[in-house]
Each structure stands twice: as C-alpha cells, then as structure tokens.
Amino acid sequence: MDSGMISKIQKAKRYAEEPDRVEIQQMVVHFRGEHDTYEVSFREGTWHCQCAFYQQRGLCSHTMAMERLLAPMALAARPDAADS
Ligand SMILES: [Zn+2]
C-alpha cells in the first residue's frame, strides 16, 4: 500500500475518534421498534417519525433514541433557530 493511502487511513482513525467534527444535516433510518419498523428522519433541524405516538406528541421513543445514539455528533440547527 502506498504511503499516501496509509496516512489517509491514519487520519481517518483519528477523525473517527473525534465525532464532534461531524455535523449531521439530514438522515433517514429504518428503526426496528418492538412492534414495527418505522422510518425516522432528521431534516431542517427536526426529527420526524411515522409512528402514532409521534403524530400525537411530536416526539417518541424512536426519535429520542436516535438523539442519544448520535449525541457525540452535532445535529444541524434548525435554519430559523438563529433568529430566536
Ligand atoms: Zn416513533
């Protein structure tokens, strides 16, 4: 393996230990809950879920679990959040 690639791999390992370098802008996941699988997404600074509880309350165990999973990484702020 050439030295250029070796240095990139070393840098990648260091980056992977510094998750605060990453700011998530948007993502979509399939979340296997206990009763069903739901599509959970993050976009424009807000989590969304397809489950019934989220539709009523605006958050749910799936969105809260994703927040905990991704806590080491920054989630992009809502675009209008800078005004408030
Ligand atoms: Zn949900």
PDB file of the backbone (N, CA, C, O) and the ligand in Angstrom, with CONECT records:
HET     ZN  A 101       1
ATOM      1  N   MET A   1       0.858  -1.204   0.000  1.00  0.00           N
ATOM      2  CA  MET A   1       0.000   0.000   0.000  1.00  0.00           C
ATOM      3  C   MET A   1       0.890   1.249   0.000  1.00  0.00           C
ATOM      4  O   MET A   1       1.902   1.293   0.700  1.00  0.00           O
ATOM      5  N   ASP A   2       0.518   2.237  -0.769  1.00  0.00           N
ATOM      6  CA  ASP A   2       1.376   3.420  -0.866  1.00  0.00           C
ATOM      7  C   ASP A   2       1.248   4.299   0.381  1.00  0.00           C
ATOM      8  O   ASP A   2       0.249   4.241   1.098  1.00  0.00           O
ATOM      9  N   SER A   3       2.281   5.115   0.625  1.00  0.00           N
ATOM     10  CA  SER A   3       2.335   5.912   1.856  1.00  0.00           C
ATOM     11  C   SER A   3       1.200   6.933   1.912  1.00  0.00           C
ATOM     12  O   SER A   3       0.730   7.279   2.995  1.00  0.00           O
ATOM     13  N   GLY A   4       0.758   7.416   0.747  1.00  0.00           N
ATOM     14  CA  GLY A   4      -0.353   8.369   0.742  1.00  0.00           C
ATOM     15  C   GLY A   4      -1.613   7.766   1.329  1.00  0.00           C
ATOM     16  O   GLY A   4      -2.305   8.407   2.119  1.00  0.00           O
ATOM     17  N   MET A   5      -1.916   6.522   0.940  1.00  0.00           N
ATOM     18  CA  MET A   5      -3.120   5.859   1.456  1.00  0.00           C
ATOM     19  C   MET A   5      -2.968   5.531   2.936  1.00  0.00           C
ATOM     20  O   MET A   5      -3.935   5.624   3.692  1.00  0.00           O
ATOM     21  N   ILE A   6      -1.768   5.148   3.357  1.00  0.00           N
ATOM     22  CA  ILE A   6      -1.540   4.827   4.773  1.00  0.00           C
ATOM     23  C   ILE A   6      -1.800   6.054   5.645  1.00  0.00           C
ATOM     24  O   ILE A   6      -2.420   5.945   6.703  1.00  0.00           O
ATOM     25  N   SER A   7      -1.331   7.215   5.207  1.00  0.00           N
ATOM     26  CA  SER A   7      -1.553   8.430   6.001  1.00  0.00           C
ATOM     27  C   SER A   7      -3.037   8.795   6.041  1.00  0.00           C
ATOM     28  O   SER A   7      -3.522   9.314   7.046  1.00  0.00           O
ATOM     29  N   LYS A   8      -3.759   8.523   4.948  1.00  0.00           N
ATOM     30  CA  LYS A   8      -5.207   8.795   4.948  1.00  0.00           C
ATOM     31  C   LYS A   8      -5.935   7.865   5.926  1.00  0.00           C
ATOM     32  O   LYS A   8      -6.870   8.284   6.609  1.00  0.00           O
ATOM     33  N   ILE A   9      -5.508   6.620   5.987  1.00  0.00           N
ATOM     34  CA  ILE A   9      -6.140   5.673   6.917  1.00  0.00           C
ATOM     35  C   ILE A   9      -5.865   6.098   8.353  1.00  0.00           C
ATOM     36  O   ILE A   9      -6.749   6.018   9.206  1.00  0.00           O
ATOM     37  N   GLN A  10      -4.640   6.549   8.624  1.00  0.00           N
ATOM     38  CA  GLN A  10      -4.315   7.021   9.977  1.00  0.00           C
ATOM     39  C   GLN A  10      -5.158   8.238  10.343  1.00  0.00           C
ATOM     40  O   GLN A  10      -5.648   8.353  11.466  1.00  0.00           O
ATOM     41  N   LYS A  11      -5.321   9.148   9.375  1.00  0.00           N
ATOM     42  CA  LYS A  11      -6.147  10.335   9.631  1.00  0.00           C
ATOM     43  C   LYS A  11      -7.608   9.933   9.862  1.00  0.00           C
ATOM     44  O   LYS A  11      -8.282  10.498  10.723  1.00  0.00           O
ATOM     45  N   ALA A  12      -8.086   8.964   9.097  1.00  0.00           N
ATOM     46  CA  ALA A  12      -9.472   8.502   9.257  1.00  0.00           C
ATOM     47  C   ALA A  12      -9.699   7.919  10.646  1.00  0.00           C
ATOM     48  O   ALA A  12     -10.745   8.151  11.252  1.00  0.00           O
ATOM     49  N   LYS A  13      -8.732   7.168  11.150  1.00  0.00           N
ATOM     50  CA  LYS A  13      -8.855   6.601  12.503  1.00  0.00           C
ATOM     51  C   LYS A  13      -8.917   7.710  13.542  1.00  0.00           C
ATOM     52  O   LYS A  13      -9.701   7.633  14.488  1.00  0.00           O
ATOM     53  N   ARG A  14      -8.096   8.739  13.371  1.00  0.00           N
ATOM     54  CA  ARG A  14      -8.115   9.861  14.310  1.00  0.00           C
ATOM     55  C   ARG A  14      -9.451  10.611  14.213  1.00  0.00           C
ATOM     56  O   ARG A  14     -10.054  10.949  15.232  1.00  0.00           O
ATOM     57  N   TYR A  15      -9.900  10.864  12.999  1.00  0.00           N
ATOM     58  CA  TYR A  15     -11.186  11.553  12.813  1.00  0.00           C
ATOM     59  C   TYR A  15     -12.324  10.781  13.466  1.00  0.00           C
ATOM     60  O   TYR A  15     -13.221  11.371  14.069  1.00  0.00           O
ATOM     61  N   ALA A  16     -12.280   9.446  13.343  1.00  0.00           N
ATOM     62  CA  ALA A  16     -13.373   8.614  13.875  1.00  0.00           C
ATOM     63  C   ALA A  16     -13.444   8.679  15.400  1.00  0.00           C
ATOM     64  O   ALA A  16     -14.469   8.342  15.993  1.00  0.00           O
ATOM     65  N   GLU A  17     -12.355   9.112  16.028  1.00  0.00           N
ATOM     66  CA  GLU A  17     -12.351   9.267  17.484  1.00  0.00           C
ATOM     67  C   GLU A  17     -12.730  10.691  17.903  1.00  0.00           C
ATOM     68  O   GLU A  17     -12.732  11.012  19.092  1.00  0.00           O
ATOM     69  N   GLU A  18     -13.048  11.536  16.928  1.00  0.00           N
ATOM     70  CA  GLU A  18     -13.410  12.925  17.197  1.00  0.00           C
ATOM     71  C   GLU A  18     -14.759  13.230  16.531  1.00  0.00           C
ATOM     72  O   GLU A  18     -14.826  14.005  15.578  1.00  0.00           O
ATOM     73  N   PRO A  19     -15.847  12.600  17.053  1.00  0.00           N
ATOM     74  CA  PRO A  19     -17.147  12.726  16.384  1.00  0.00           C
ATOM     75  C   PRO A  19     -17.700  14.149  16.368  1.00  0.00           C
ATOM     76  O   PRO A  19     -18.612  14.454  15.601  1.00  0.00           O
ATOM     77  N   ASP A  20     -17.144  15.028  17.222  1.00  0.00           N
ATOM     78  CA  ASP A  20     -17.640  16.410  17.195  1.00  0.00           C
ATOM     79  C   ASP A  20     -17.232  17.130  15.910  1.00  0.00           C
ATOM     80  O   ASP A  20     -17.674  18.252  15.662  1.00  0.00           O
ATOM     81  N   ARG A  21     -16.401  16.497  15.098  1.00  0.00           N
ATOM     82  CA  ARG A  21     -16.090  17.082  13.794  1.00  0.00           C
ATOM     83  C   ARG A  21     -17.276  16.998  12.837  1.00  0.00           C
ATOM     84  O   ARG A  21     -17.327  17.703  11.829  1.00  0.00           O
ATOM     85  N   VAL A  22     -18.240  16.114  13.172  1.00  0.00           N
ATOM     86  CA  VAL A  22     -19.332  15.819  12.238  1.00  0.00           C
ATOM     87  C   VAL A  22     -20.595  16.561  12.665  1.00  0.00           C
ATOM     88  O   VAL A  22     -21.018  16.476  13.818  1.00  0.00           O
ATOM     89  N   GLU A  23     -21.190  17.288  11.726  1.00  0.00           N
ATOM     90  CA  GLU A  23     -22.495  17.911  11.952  1.00  0.00           C
ATOM     91  C   GLU A  23     -23.470  17.297  10.971  1.00  0.00           C
ATOM     92  O   GLU A  23     -23.322  17.435   9.757  1.00  0.00           O
ATOM     93  N   ILE A  24     -24.477  16.611  11.513  1.00  0.00           N
ATOM     94  CA  ILE A  24     -25.450  15.923  10.668  1.00  0.00           C
ATOM     95  C   ILE A  24     -26.465  16.928  10.139  1.00  0.00           C
ATOM     96  O   ILE A  24     -27.115  17.633  10.911  1.00  0.00           O
ATOM     97  N   GLN A  25     -26.594  16.988   8.820  1.00  0.00           N
ATOM     98  CA  GLN A  25     -27.548  17.890   8.180  1.00  0.00           C
ATOM     99  C   GLN A  25     -28.904  17.214   7.999  1.00  0.00           C
ATOM    100  O   GLN A  25     -29.948  17.783   8.317  1.00  0.00           O
ATOM    101  N   GLN A  26     -28.865  15.974   7.477  1.00  0.00           N
ATOM    102  CA  GLN A  26     -30.101  15.215   7.332  1.00  0.00           C
ATOM    103  C   GLN A  26     -29.769  13.747   7.221  1.00  0.00           C
ATOM    104  O   GLN A  26     -28.687  13.368   6.773  1.00  0.00           O
ATOM    105  N   MET A  27     -30.719  12.921   7.639  1.00  0.00           N
ATOM    106  CA  MET A  27     -30.540  11.480   7.526  1.00  0.00           C
ATOM    107  C   MET A  27     -31.888  10.789   7.623  1.00  0.00           C
ATOM    108  O   MET A  27     -32.838  11.330   8.189  1.00  0.00           O
ATOM    109  N   VAL A  28     -31.960   9.593   7.066  1.00  0.00           N
ATOM    110  CA  VAL A  28     -33.168   8.775   7.130  1.00  0.00           C
ATOM    111  C   VAL A  28     -32.750   7.375   7.543  1.00  0.00           C
ATOM    112  O   VAL A  28     -31.829   6.803   6.961  1.00  0.00           O
ATOM    113  N   VAL A  29     -33.425   6.817   8.550  1.00  0.00           N
ATOM    114  CA  VAL A  29     -33.101   5.466   9.002  1.00  0.00           C
ATOM    115  C   VAL A  29     -34.389   4.639   9.112  1.00  0.00           C
ATOM    116  O   VAL A  29     -35.481   5.186   9.260  1.00  0.00           O
ATOM    117  N   HIS A  30     -34.240   3.333   9.037  1.00  0.00           N
ATOM    118  CA  HIS A  30     -35.328   2.422   9.373  1.00  0.00           C
ATOM    119  C   HIS A  30     -35.058   1.932  10.784  1.00  0.00           C
ATOM    120  O   HIS A  30     -34.035   1.298  11.042  1.00  0.00           O
ATOM    121  N   PHE A  31     -35.962   2.222  11.684  1.00  0.00           N
ATOM    122  CA  PHE A  31     -35.801   1.921  13.108  1.00  0.00           C
ATOM    123  C   PHE A  31     -36.683   0.725  13.451  1.00  0.00           C
ATOM    124  O   PHE A  31     -37.906   0.801  13.336  1.00  0.00           O
ATOM    125  N   ARG A  32     -36.060  -0.389  13.876  1.00  0.00           N
ATOM    126  CA  ARG A  32     -36.837  -1.569  14.272  1.00  0.00           C
ATOM    127  C   ARG A  32     -37.269  -1.411  15.717  1.00  0.00           C
ATOM    128  O   ARG A  32     -36.475  -1.598  16.639  1.00  0.00           O
ATOM    129  N   GLY A  33     -38.546  -1.061  15.908  1.00  0.00           N
ATOM    130  CA  GLY A  33     -39.082  -0.973  17.257  1.00  0.00           C
ATOM    131  C   GLY A  33     -39.529  -2.354  17.722  1.00  0.00           C
ATOM    132  O   GLY A  33     -39.277  -3.355  17.051  1.00  0.00           O
ATOM    133  N   GLU A  34     -40.188  -2.402  18.864  1.00  0.00           N
ATOM    134  CA  GLU A  34     -40.634  -3.691  19.389  1.00  0.00           C
ATOM    135  C   GLU A  34     -41.830  -4.228  18.624  1.00  0.00           C
ATOM    136  O   GLU A  34     -42.031  -5.440  18.558  1.00  0.00           O
ATOM    137  N   HIS A  35     -42.645  -3.319  18.030  1.00  0.00           N
ATOM    138  CA  HIS A  35     -43.865  -3.750  17.363  1.00  0.00           C
ATOM    139  C   HIS A  35     -43.819  -3.589  15.855  1.00  0.00           C
ATOM    140  O   HIS A  35     -44.556  -4.269  15.141  1.00  0.00           O
ATOM    141  N   ASP A  36     -42.967  -2.701  15.356  1.00  0.00           N
ATOM    142  CA  ASP A  36     -42.956  -2.417  13.926  1.00  0.00           C
ATOM    143  C   ASP A  36     -41.654  -1.695  13.581  1.00  0.00           C
ATOM    144  O   ASP A  36     -40.896  -1.295  14.465  1.00  0.00           O
ATOM    145  N   THR A  37     -41.413  -1.539  12.295  1.00  0.00           N
ATOM    146  CA  THR A  37     -40.260  -0.773  11.823  1.00  0.00           C
ATOM    147  C   THR A  37     -40.773   0.559  11.297  1.00  0.00           C
ATOM    148  O   THR A  37     -41.738   0.608  10.534  1.00  0.00           O
ATOM    149  N   TYR A  38     -40.117   1.635  11.712  1.00  0.00           N
ATOM    150  CA  TYR A  38     -40.557   2.975  11.339  1.00  0.00           C
ATOM    151  C   TYR A  38     -39.439   3.706  10.617  1.00  0.00           C
ATOM    152  O   TYR A  38     -38.254   3.484  10.867  1.00  0.00           O
ATOM    153  N   GLU A  39     -39.853   4.584   9.714  1.00  0.00           N
ATOM    154  CA  GLU A  39     -38.878   5.460   9.075  1.00  0.00           C
ATOM    155  C   GLU A  39     -38.719   6.691   9.957  1.00  0.00           C
ATOM    156  O   GLU A  39     -39.681   7.421  10.194  1.00  0.00           O
ATOM    157  N   VAL A  40     -37.510   6.918  10.437  1.00  0.00           N
ATOM    158  CA  VAL A  40     -37.198   8.075  11.274  1.00  0.00           C
ATOM    159  C   VAL A  40     -36.240   8.955  10.497  1.00  0.00           C
ATOM    160  O   VAL A  40     -35.241   8.471   9.964  1.00  0.00           O
ATOM    161  N   SER A  41     -36.536  10.239  10.431  1.00  0.00           N
ATOM    162  CA  SER A  41     -35.693  11.129   9.637  1.00  0.00           C
ATOM    163  C   SER A  41     -35.333  12.384  10.423  1.00  0.00           C
ATOM    164  O   SER A  41     -36.052  12.806  11.329  1.00  0.00           O
ATOM    165  N   PHE A  42     -34.202  12.961  10.050  1.00  0.00           N
ATOM    166  CA  PHE A  42     -33.764  14.247  10.610  1.00  0.00           C
ATOM    167  C   PHE A  42     -33.555  15.190   9.441  1.00  0.00           C
ATOM    168  O   PHE A  42     -32.753  14.913   8.549  1.00  0.00           O
ATOM    169  N   ARG A  43     -34.263  16.287   9.443  1.00  0.00           N
ATOM    170  CA  ARG A  43     -34.099  17.279   8.376  1.00  0.00           C
ATOM    171  C   ARG A  43     -34.503  18.640   8.910  1.00  0.00           C
ATOM    172  O   ARG A  43     -35.404  18.750   9.742  1.00  0.00           O
ATOM    173  N   GLU A  44     -33.836  19.670   8.428  1.00  0.00           N
ATOM    174  CA  GLU A  44     -34.113  21.056   8.834  1.00  0.00           C
ATOM    175  C   GLU A  44     -34.160  21.186  10.349  1.00  0.00           C
ATOM    176  O   GLU A  44     -34.998  21.904  10.895  1.00  0.00           O
ATOM    177  N   GLY A  45     -33.243  20.479  11.030  1.00  0.00           N
ATOM    178  CA  GLY A  45     -33.086  20.647  12.465  1.00  0.00           C
ATOM    179  C   GLY A  45     -34.113  19.947  13.330  1.00  0.00           C
ATOM    180  O   GLY A  45     -34.174  20.199  14.533  1.00  0.00           O
ATOM    181  N   THR A  46     -34.934  19.063  12.740  1.00  0.00           N
ATOM    182  CA  THR A  46     -36.005  18.426  13.492  1.00  0.00           C
ATOM    183  C   THR A  46     -36.098  16.938  13.145  1.00  0.00           C
ATOM    184  O   THR A  46     -35.900  16.527  12.002  1.00  0.00           O
ATOM    185  N   TRP A  47     -36.408  16.146  14.181  1.00  0.00           N
ATOM    186  CA  TRP A  47     -36.655  14.719  13.975  1.00  0.00           C
ATOM    187  C   TRP A  47     -38.108  14.490  13.598  1.00  0.00           C
ATOM    188  O   TRP A  47     -39.001  15.221  14.027  1.00  0.00           O
ATOM    189  N   HIS A  48     -38.329  13.458  12.783  1.00  0.00           N
ATOM    190  CA  HIS A  48     -39.678  13.054  12.393  1.00  0.00           C
ATOM    191  C   HIS A  48     -39.761  11.535  12.475  1.00  0.00           C
ATOM    192  O   HIS A  48     -38.768  10.838  12.261  1.00  0.00           O
ATOM    193  N   CYS A  49     -40.952  11.026  12.785  1.00  0.00           N
ATOM    194  CA  CYS A  49     -41.163   9.568  12.834  1.00  0.00           C
ATOM    195  C   CYS A  49     -42.564   9.262  12.329  1.00  0.00           C
ATOM    196  O   CYS A  49     -43.467  10.094  12.407  1.00  0.00           O
ATOM    197  N   GLN A  50     -42.725   8.054  11.813  1.00  0.00           N
ATOM    198  CA  GLN A  50     -44.013   7.644  11.260  1.00  0.00           C
ATOM    199  C   GLN A  50     -44.941   7.043  12.302  1.00  0.00           C
ATOM    200  O   GLN A  50     -46.103   6.774  11.998  1.00  0.00           O
ATOM    201  N   CYS A  51     -44.462   6.826  13.521  1.00  0.00           N
ATOM    202  CA  CYS A  51     -45.303   6.099  14.485  1.00  0.00           C
ATOM    203  C   CYS A  51     -46.451   6.973  15.010  1.00  0.00           C
ATOM    204  O   CYS A  51     -46.421   8.198  14.898  1.00  0.00           O
ATOM    205  N   ALA A  52     -47.453   6.314  15.579  1.00  0.00           N
ATOM    206  CA  ALA A  52     -48.657   7.001  16.044  1.00  0.00           C
ATOM    207  C   ALA A  52     -48.351   7.946  17.205  1.00  0.00           C
ATOM    208  O   ALA A  52     -48.918   9.036  17.287  1.00  0.00           O
ATOM    209  N   PHE A  53     -47.462   7.534  18.092  1.00  0.00           N
ATOM    210  CA  PHE A  53     -47.138   8.371  19.254  1.00  0.00           C
ATOM    211  C   PHE A  53     -46.523   9.692  18.808  1.00  0.00           C
ATOM    212  O   PHE A  53     -46.843  10.751  19.347  1.00  0.00           O
ATOM    213  N   TYR A  54     -45.627   9.616  17.804  1.00  0.00           N
ATOM    214  CA  TYR A  54     -45.006  10.848  17.297  1.00  0.00           C
ATOM    215  C   TYR A  54     -46.064  11.770  16.683  1.00  0.00           C
ATOM    216  O   TYR A  54     -46.009  12.988  16.853  1.00  0.00           O
ATOM    217  N   GLN A  55     -47.017  11.184  15.975  1.00  0.00           N
ATOM    218  CA  GLN A  55     -48.051  12.004  15.332  1.00  0.00           C
ATOM    219  C   GLN A  55     -48.840  12.794  16.376  1.00  0.00           C
ATOM    220  O   GLN A  55     -49.290  13.907  16.108  1.00  0.00           O
ATOM    221  N   GLN A  56     -49.006  12.216  17.562  1.00  0.00           N
ATOM    222  CA  GLN A  56     -49.761  12.894  18.622  1.00  0.00           C
ATOM    223  C   GLN A  56     -48.904  13.869  19.420  1.00  0.00           C
ATOM    224  O   GLN A  56     -49.375  14.937  19.809  1.00  0.00           O
ATOM    225  N   ARG A  57     -47.633  13.499  19.666  1.00  0.00           N
ATOM    226  CA  ARG A  57     -46.827  14.244  20.626  1.00  0.00           C
ATOM    227  C   ARG A  57     -45.642  14.999  20.046  1.00  0.00           C
ATOM    228  O   ARG A  57     -45.067  15.852  20.721  1.00  0.00           O
ATOM    229  N   GLY A  58     -45.266  14.702  18.807  1.00  0.00           N
ATOM    230  CA  GLY A  58     -44.138  15.404  18.195  1.00  0.00           C
ATOM    231  C   GLY A  58     -42.777  14.890  18.616  1.00  0.00           C
ATOM    232  O   GLY A  58     -41.756  15.458  18.229  1.00  0.00           O
ATOM    233  N   LEU A  59     -42.742  13.833  19.394  1.00  0.00           N
ATOM    234  CA  LEU A  59     -41.514  13.101  19.679  1.00  0.00           C
ATOM    235  C   LEU A  59     -41.920  11.712  20.165  1.00  0.00           C
ATOM    236  O   LEU A  59     -43.076  11.490  20.525  1.00  0.00           O
ATOM    237  N   CYS A  60     -40.985  10.794  20.175  1.00  0.00           N
ATOM    238  CA  CYS A  60     -41.321   9.416  20.527  1.00  0.00           C
ATOM    239  C   CYS A  60     -40.048   8.694  20.946  1.00  0.00           C
ATOM    240  O   CYS A  60     -38.957   9.262  20.907  1.00  0.00           O
ATOM    241  N   SER A  61     -40.200   7.432  21.348  1.00  0.00           N
ATOM    242  CA  SER A  61     -39.033   6.667  21.806  1.00  0.00           C
ATOM    243  C   SER A  61     -38.004   6.510  20.688  1.00  0.00           C
ATOM    244  O   SER A  61     -36.805   6.428  20.955  1.00  0.00           O
ATOM    245  N   HIS A  62     -38.473   6.467  19.425  1.00  0.00           N
ATOM    246  CA  HIS A  62     -37.552   6.284  18.298  1.00  0.00           C
ATOM    247  C   HIS A  62     -36.713   7.540  18.061  1.00  0.00           C
ATOM    248  O   HIS A  62     -35.499   7.448  17.881  1.00  0.00           O
ATOM    249  N   THR A  63     -37.354   8.714  18.061  1.00  0.00           N
ATOM    250  CA  THR A  63     -36.588   9.955  17.848  1.00  0.00           C
ATOM    251  C   THR A  63     -35.676  10.231  19.043  1.00  0.00           C
ATOM    252  O   THR A  63     -34.560  10.720  18.870  1.00  0.00           O
ATOM    253  N   MET A  64     -36.147   9.918  20.256  1.00  0.00           N
ATOM    254  CA  MET A  64     -35.302  10.155  21.435  1.00  0.00           C
ATOM    255  C   MET A  64     -34.114   9.194  21.452  1.00  0.00           C
ATOM    256  O   MET A  64     -33.019   9.565  21.874  1.00  0.00           O
ATOM    257  N   ALA A  65     -34.330   7.953  20.989  1.00  0.00           N
ATOM    258  CA  ALA A  65     -33.218   7.001  20.917  1.00  0.00           C
ATOM    259  C   ALA A  65     -32.182   7.468  19.891  1.00  0.00           C
ATOM    260  O   ALA A  65     -30.979   7.342  20.122  1.00  0.00           O
ATOM    261  N   MET A  66     -32.639   8.001  18.772  1.00  0.00           N
ATOM    262  CA  MET A  66     -31.696   8.492  17.758  1.00  0.00           C
ATOM    263  C   MET A  66     -30.882   9.665  18.302  1.00  0.00           C
ATOM    264  O   MET A  66     -29.685   9.768  18.037  1.00  0.00           O
ATOM    265  N   GLU A  67     -31.532  10.547  19.062  1.00  0.00           N
ATOM    266  CA  GLU A  67     -30.793  11.666  19.665  1.00  0.00           C
ATOM    267  C   GLU A  67     -29.696  11.136  20.577  1.00  0.00           C
ATOM    268  O   GLU A  67     -28.583  11.663  20.581  1.00  0.00           O
ATOM    269  N   ARG A  68     -30.003  10.092  21.353  1.00  0.00           N
ATOM    270  CA  ARG A  68     -28.989   9.527  22.249  1.00  0.00           C
ATOM    271  C   ARG A  68     -27.872   8.846  21.466  1.00  0.00           C
ATOM    272  O   ARG A  68     -26.695   8.975  21.803  1.00  0.00           O
ATOM    273  N   LEU A  69     -28.256   8.115  20.409  1.00  0.00           N
ATOM    274  CA  LEU A  69     -27.250   7.430  19.605  1.00  0.00           C
ATOM    275  C   LEU A  69     -26.260   8.417  18.984  1.00  0.00           C
ATOM    276  O   LEU A  69     -25.060   8.153  18.911  1.00  0.00           O
ATOM    277  N   LEU A  70     -26.781   9.540  18.546  1.00  0.00           N
ATOM    278  CA  LEU A  70     -25.953  10.490  17.788  1.00  0.00           C
ATOM    279  C   LEU A  70     -25.435  11.626  18.655  1.00  0.00           C
ATOM    280  O   LEU A  70     -24.879  12.593  18.134  1.00  0.00           O
ATOM    281  N   ALA A  71     -25.607  11.527  19.959  1.00  0.00           N
ATOM    282  CA  ALA A  71     -25.218  12.623  20.849  1.00  0.00           C
ATOM    283  C   ALA A  71     -23.764  13.084  20.665  1.00  0.00           C
ATOM    284  O   ALA A  71     -23.501  14.281  20.779  1.00  0.00           O
ATOM    285  N   PRO A  72     -22.803  12.176  20.384  1.00  0.00           N
ATOM    286  CA  PRO A  72     -21.420  12.660  20.214  1.00  0.00           C
ATOM    287  C   PRO A  72     -21.259  13.584  19.013  1.00  0.00           C
ATOM    288  O   PRO A  72     -20.296  14.347  18.932  1.00  0.00           O
ATOM    289  N   MET A  73     -22.206  13.512  18.082  1.00  0.00           N
ATOM    290  CA  MET A  73     -22.125  14.344  16.881  1.00  0.00           C
ATOM    291  C   MET A  73     -23.140  15.470  16.968  1.00  0.00           C
ATOM    292  O   MET A  73     -24.216  15.307  17.544  1.00  0.00           O
ATOM    293  N   ALA A  74     -22.794  16.596  16.401  1.00  0.00           N
ATOM    294  CA  ALA A  74     -23.716  17.726  16.428  1.00  0.00           C
ATOM    295  C   ALA A  74     -24.804  17.527  15.392  1.00  0.00           C
ATOM    296  O   ALA A  74     -24.548  17.063  14.281  1.00  0.00           O
ATOM    297  N   LEU A  75     -26.027  17.888  15.774  1.00  0.00           N
ATOM    298  CA  LEU A  75     -27.128  17.892  14.827  1.00  0.00           C
ATOM    299  C   LEU A  75     -27.287  19.320  14.320  1.00  0.00           C
ATOM    300  O   LEU A  75     -27.289  20.265  15.109  1.00  0.00           O
ATOM    301  N   ALA A  76     -27.419  19.475  13.029  1.00  0.00           N
ATOM    302  CA  ALA A  76     -27.551  20.810  12.451  1.00  0.00           C
ATOM    303  C   ALA A  76     -28.742  21.525  13.059  1.00  0.00           C
ATOM    304  O   ALA A  76     -29.814  20.943  13.221  1.00  0.00           O
ATOM    305  N   ALA A  77     -28.544  22.791  13.393  1.00  0.00           N
ATOM    306  CA  ALA A  77     -29.624  23.588  13.984  1.00  0.00           C
ATOM    307  C   ALA A  77     -30.692  23.866  12.930  1.00  0.00           C
ATOM    308  O   ALA A  77     -30.416  23.897  11.730  1.00  0.00           O
ATOM    309  N   ARG A  78     -31.899  24.064  13.404  1.00  0.00           N
ATOM    310  CA  ARG A  78     -32.985  24.463  12.521  1.00  0.00           C
ATOM    311  C   ARG A  78     -32.588  25.784  11.855  1.00  0.00           C
ATOM    312  O   ARG A  78     -32.060  26.668  12.530  1.00  0.00           O
ATOM    313  N   PRO A  79     -32.828  25.938  10.547  1.00  0.00           N
ATOM    314  CA  PRO A  79     -32.379  27.137   9.842  1.00  0.00           C
ATOM    315  C   PRO A  79     -32.854  28.447  10.471  1.00  0.00           C
ATOM    316  O   PRO A  79     -32.127  29.441  10.455  1.00  0.00           O
ATOM    317  N   ASP A  80     -34.072  28.454  11.026  1.00  0.00           N
ATOM    318  CA  ASP A  80     -34.606  29.683  11.612  1.00  0.00           C
ATOM    319  C   ASP A  80     -34.231  29.840  13.089  1.00  0.00           C
ATOM    320  O   ASP A  80     -34.623  30.820  13.722  1.00  0.00           O
ATOM    321  N   ALA A  81     -33.473  28.880  13.645  1.00  0.00           N
ATOM    322  CA  ALA A  81     -33.155  28.919  15.079  1.00  0.00           C
ATOM    323  C   ALA A  81     -32.215  30.077  15.420  1.00  0.00           C
ATOM    324  O   ALA A  81     -32.183  30.524  16.567  1.00  0.00           O
ATOM    325  N   ALA A  82     -31.449  30.567  14.439  1.00  0.00           N
ATOM    326  CA  ALA A  82     -30.503  31.645  14.709  1.00  0.00           C
ATOM    327  C   ALA A  82     -31.218  32.934  15.092  1.00  0.00           C
ATOM    328  O   ALA A  82     -30.643  33.783  15.773  1.00  0.00           O
ATOM    329  N   ASP A  83     -32.477  33.088  14.657  1.00  0.00           N
ATOM    330  CA  ASP A  83     -33.213  34.311  14.963  1.00  0.00           C
ATOM    331  C   ASP A  83     -33.699  34.346  16.404  1.00  0.00           C
ATOM    332  O   ASP A  83     -33.842  35.415  16.998  1.00  0.00           O
ATOM    333  N   SER A  84     -33.954  33.148  16.964  1.00  0.00           N
ATOM    334  CA  SER A  84     -34.546  33.115  18.300  1.00  0.00           C
ATOM    335  C   SER A  84     -33.494  33.037  19.399  1.00  0.00           C
ATOM    336  O   SER A  84     -33.838  33.002  20.581  1.00  0.00           O
TER     337      SER A  84
HETATM  338 ZN    ZN A 101     -41.636   6.906  16.603  1.00  0.00          ZN2+
END
